[in-house]
Amino acid sequence: MGLEPNMCYDPSESLCDKEEDALRYCFALMSCFEDAKIVYDGKRPRKQRVEANKSLQRCLETNHTAELQCKPRE
């Protein structure tokens, strides 16, 4: 996306939203395939997607995605 490691872009500019969504989708599929498939399937009932999203968030936390969060440089 044209950013250096651990470098954030200004979210108010919406420069990389589409790319960021695609990256999150890909990462979710790699980490927690079953839950991600349900969450990103707009044809599934909302209740089913909400439950899958809860499970997906737990799965992602377990797989150490906190390290991927953009943090301010020190």
Protein Blocks (a to p, Z undefined) as FASTA:
>chain_A
ZZaehiacdfklommmmmmmmmmmmmmmmmmmmlmmmmmmmkbcfklmmmmmmmmmmmmm
mnopmmmpccddZZ
